[in-house]
Amino acid sequence: MTTVNIHEAKTHFSKLIQEVMQGEEVIIARDGNPVVRLIIYTEETKQRHGGQLKGLIEMSDDFDAPLPNALLSQFYGEQD
């Protein structure tokens, strides 16, 4: 753990960021009292909740039926 005062932190900010990226914890102090802790940023994972569109989307009963050959040939570039 590295502790630096605010002036030193401003002067060597890039170096301190490199230390944090290498796993070091950096404390920034004012008048010898810890004020801020620099830590590496990690993306917060958000809980996913389904069902927001329930009742708003309708699917026909044959939505997964095979496509007609004419339409399939357009997808695959085949000529009739």
MDAnalysis code that builds the backbone (N, CA, C; Angstrom):
import MDAnalysis as mda
import numpy as np

u = mda.Universe.empty(240, n_residues=80, atom_resindex=np.repeat(np.arange(80), 3), trajectory=True)
u.add_TopologyAttr("name", ["N", "CA", "C"] * 80)
u.add_TopologyAttr("resid", np.arange(1, 81))
u.add_TopologyAttr("resname", ["MET", "THR", "THR", "VAL", "ASN", "ILE", "HIS", "GLU", "ALA", "LYS", "THR", "HIS", "PHE", "SER", "LYS", "LEU", "ILE", "GLN", "GLU", "VAL", "MET", "GLN", "GLY", "GLU", "GLU", "VAL", "ILE", "ILE", "ALA", "ARG", "ASP", "GLY", "ASN", "PRO", "VAL", "VAL", "ARG", "LEU", "ILE", "ILE", "TYR", "THR", "GLU", "GLU", "THR", "LYS", "GLN", "ARG", "HIS", "GLY", "GLY", "GLN", "LEU", "LYS", "GLY", "LEU", "ILE", "GLU", "MET", "SER", "ASP", "ASP", "PHE", "ASP", "ALA", "PRO", "LEU", "PRO", "ASN", "ALA", "LEU", "LEU", "SER", "GLN", "PHE", "TYR", "GLY", "GLU", "GLN", "ASP"])
u.atoms.positions = np.array([
    [0.859, -1.170, 0.000],
    [0.000, 0.000, 0.000],
    [0.904, 1.232, 0.000],
    [0.574, 2.155, -0.893],
    [1.315, 3.405, -1.014],
    [0.435, 4.544, -0.513],
    [1.013, 5.418, 0.316],
    [0.290, 6.595, 0.779],
    [1.050, 7.835, 0.311],
    [0.329, 8.753, -0.351],
    [0.936, 9.989, -0.855],
    [0.051, 11.162, -0.481],
    [0.667, 12.348, -0.403],
    [-0.152, 13.529, -0.142],
    [-0.746, 14.029, -1.456],
    [-1.687, 14.933, -1.386],
    [-2.411, 15.396, -2.569],
    [-1.471, 16.017, -3.593],
    [-0.541, 16.825, -3.160],
    [0.389, 17.470, -4.094],
    [1.209, 16.422, -4.851],
    [1.720, 15.438, -4.138],
    [2.490, 14.380, -4.783],
    [1.615, 13.570, -5.731],
    [0.366, 13.344, -5.343],
    [-0.564, 12.593, -6.198],
    [-0.814, 13.336, -7.504],
    [-0.976, 14.666, -7.427],
    [-1.185, 15.451, -8.645],
    [0.058, 15.399, -9.532],
    [1.219, 15.460, -8.913],
    [2.473, 15.473, -9.669],
    [2.745, 14.128, -10.335],
    [2.424, 13.030, -9.669],
    [2.765, 11.682, -10.155],
    [1.526, 10.834, -10.421],
    [0.463, 11.468, -10.890],
    [-0.807, 10.764, -11.066],
    [-0.686, 9.566, -12.008],
    [-0.006, 9.741, -13.149],
    [0.137, 8.634, -14.114],
    [0.873, 7.455, -13.486],
    [1.921, 7.739, -12.711],
    [2.683, 6.681, -12.047],
    [1.796, 5.949, -11.032],
    [0.974, 6.695, -10.313],
    [0.082, 6.080, -9.329],
    [-0.951, 5.192, -10.005],
    [-1.449, 5.629, -11.150],
    [-2.412, 4.804, -11.896],
    [-1.752, 3.498, -12.313],
    [-0.508, 3.567, -12.768],
    [0.206, 2.345, -13.150],
    [0.346, 1.395, -11.950],
    [0.635, 1.951, -10.795],
    [0.743, 1.120, -9.590],
    [-0.576, 0.426, -9.285],
    [-1.660, 1.171, -9.398],
    [-2.986, 0.591, -9.139],
    [-3.283, -0.517, -10.142],
    [-2.919, -0.296, -11.403],
    [-3.170, -1.302, -12.436],
    [-2.346, -2.565, -12.209],
    [-1.278, -2.455, -11.449],
    [-0.454, -3.618, -11.127],
    [-0.868, -4.253, -9.799],
    [-1.987, -3.804, -9.231],
    [-2.531, -4.429, -8.033],
    [-2.219, -3.701, -6.735],
    [-1.479, -2.618, -6.809],
    [-1.124, -1.858, -5.608],
    [-2.306, -0.979, -5.184],
    [-2.486, -0.800, -3.896],
    [-3.505, 0.116, -3.394],
    [-2.824, 1.436, -3.065],
    [-3.419, 2.540, -3.508],
    [-2.837, 3.861, -3.286],
    [-3.809, 4.690, -2.454],
    [-3.305, 5.247, -1.363],
    [-4.098, 6.122, -0.503],
    [-3.592, 7.549, -0.699],
    [-4.513, 8.477, -0.911],
    [-4.161, 9.893, -1.024],
    [-4.601, 10.572, 0.265],
    [-3.653, 11.309, 0.853],
    [-3.911, 11.916, 2.158],
    [-3.825, 13.438, 2.077],
    [-4.538, 14.075, 2.981],
    [-4.465, 15.536, 3.146],
    [-4.032, 15.769, 4.591],
    [-2.947, 16.484, 4.732],
    [-2.390, 16.753, 6.068],
    [-2.165, 15.465, 6.864],
    [-1.731, 14.411, 6.156],
    [-1.437, 13.140, 6.825],
    [-2.639, 12.275, 7.105],
    [-3.843, 12.768, 6.801],
    [-5.065, 11.992, 7.038],
    [-5.566, 11.386, 5.730],
    [-5.774, 10.077, 5.679],
    [-6.265, 9.441, 4.454],
    [-7.603, 10.043, 4.015],
    [-7.690, 10.349, 2.726],
    [-8.904, 10.953, 2.186],
    [-9.509, 10.079, 1.084],
    [-8.653, 9.567, 0.204],
    [-9.130, 8.846, -0.981],
    [-8.297, 7.585, -1.164],
    [-8.960, 6.539, -1.621],
    [-8.262, 5.295, -1.951],
    [-8.425, 5.063, -3.445],
    [-7.315, 4.933, -4.171],
    [-7.362, 4.614, -5.598],
    [-7.387, 3.103, -5.752],
    [-8.366, 2.612, -6.479],
    [-8.461, 1.183, -6.749],
    [-8.779, 1.014, -8.224],
    [-8.528, -0.161, -8.749],
    [-8.806, -0.416, -10.154],
    [-10.317, -0.471, -10.374],
    [-10.759, 0.055, -11.499],
    [-12.180, 0.099, -11.827],
    [-12.618, -1.257, -12.348],
    [-13.733, -1.745, -11.847],
    [-14.345, -2.955, -12.382],
    [-15.802, -2.634, -12.699],
    [-16.242, -3.099, -13.837],
    [-17.618, -2.855, -14.281],
    [-18.593, -3.537, -13.334],
    [-19.600, -2.796, -12.903],
    [-20.632, -3.380, -12.051],
    [-21.519, -4.282, -12.885],
    [-21.789, -5.460, -12.382],
    [-22.724, -6.328, -13.084],
    [-24.119, -6.033, -12.550],
    [-25.027, -5.852, -13.461],
    [-26.395, -5.525, -13.076],
    [-27.269, -6.763, -13.194],
    [-28.127, -6.929, -12.247],
    [-29.070, -8.038, -12.263],
    [-30.043, -7.836, -13.415],
    [-30.199, -8.867, -14.218],
    [-31.133, -8.777, -15.337],
    [-32.492, -9.307, -14.913],
    [-33.519, -8.603, -15.322],
    [-34.886, -9.006, -15.015],
    [-35.662, -9.067, -16.326],
    [-36.251, -10.197, -16.607],
    [-37.026, -10.349, -17.825],
    [-38.487, -9.996, -17.611],
    [-39.216, -10.002, -18.700],
    [-40.653, -9.830, -18.621],
    [-41.160, -8.419, -18.839],
    [-40.280, -7.476, -19.176],
    [-40.743, -6.100, -19.360],
    [-41.696, -5.957, -20.549],
    [-41.564, -6.836, -21.539],
    [-42.414, -6.741, -22.726],
    [-43.543, -7.774, -22.722],
    [-43.757, -8.409, -21.586],
    [-44.798, -9.433, -21.510],
    [-46.151, -8.830, -21.887],
    [-46.805, -9.507, -22.816],
    [-48.115, -9.051, -23.269],
    [-48.047, -8.043, -24.404],
    [-46.858, -7.570, -24.757],
    [-46.722, -6.582, -25.836],
    [-46.290, -7.198, -27.150],
    [-45.785, -8.421, -27.101],
    [-45.312, -9.089, -28.315],
    [-46.161, -10.320, -28.559],
    [-46.584, -10.474, -29.804],
    [-47.361, -11.653, -30.175],
    [-46.620, -12.417, -31.257],
    [-46.630, -13.752, -31.166],
    [-46.024, -14.601, -32.182],
    [-47.094, -15.507, -32.745],
    [-47.040, -15.648, -34.054],
    [-48.018, -16.532, -34.666],
    [-47.673, -17.975, -34.315],
    [-48.659, -18.840, -34.426],
    [-48.460, -20.244, -34.066],
    [-47.436, -20.929, -34.963],
    [-47.255, -20.430, -36.184],
    [-46.327, -21.081, -37.124],
    [-45.019, -20.284, -37.291],
    [-44.632, -19.520, -36.266],
    [-43.445, -18.671, -36.402],
    [-42.179, -19.484, -36.668],
    [-42.146, -20.751, -36.247],
    [-40.957, -21.574, -36.464],
    [-41.146, -22.610, -37.574],
    [-42.164, -22.402, -38.396],
    [-42.403, -23.306, -39.522],
    [-41.310, -23.095, -40.571],
    [-41.000, -24.108, -41.365],
    [-39.990, -23.970, -42.413],
    [-40.359, -22.855, -43.395],
    [-39.351, -22.152, -43.874],
    [-39.583, -21.084, -44.847],
    [-39.845, -21.677, -46.214],
    [-40.606, -20.972, -47.039],
    [-40.842, -21.450, -48.407],
    [-39.512, -21.493, -49.181],
    [-39.412, -22.420, -50.118],
    [-38.188, -22.586, -50.906],
    [-37.796, -21.308, -51.642],
    [-38.766, -20.563, -52.148],
    [-38.465, -19.327, -52.872],
    [-37.737, -18.333, -51.963],
    [-38.158, -18.237, -50.730],
    [-37.521, -17.319, -49.781],
    [-36.149, -17.844, -49.356],
    [-36.036, -19.153, -49.120],
    [-34.744, -19.739, -48.765],
    [-33.712, -19.504, -49.860],
    [-34.132, -19.617, -51.115],
    [-33.182, -19.417, -52.216],
    [-32.671, -17.974, -52.243],
    [-33.469, -17.024, -51.803],
    [-32.998, -15.629, -51.738],
    [-31.922, -15.472, -50.659],
    [-32.048, -16.194, -49.570],
    [-31.036, -16.119, -48.509],
    [-29.715, -16.731, -48.937],
    [-29.800, -17.852, -49.660],
    [-28.597, -18.595, -50.001],
    [-28.101, -18.302, -51.405],
    [-28.726, -17.378, -52.111],
    [-28.265, -16.975, -53.433],
    [-28.488, -18.006, -54.522],
    [-29.390, -18.909, -54.290],
    [-29.664, -19.931, -55.305],
    [-30.703, -19.405, -56.275],
    [-30.583, -19.822, -57.501],
    [-31.544, -19.413, -58.524],
    [-32.573, -20.535, -58.718],
    [-33.842, -20.128, -58.939],
    [-34.898, -21.121, -59.179],
    [-34.778, -21.689, -60.570],
])
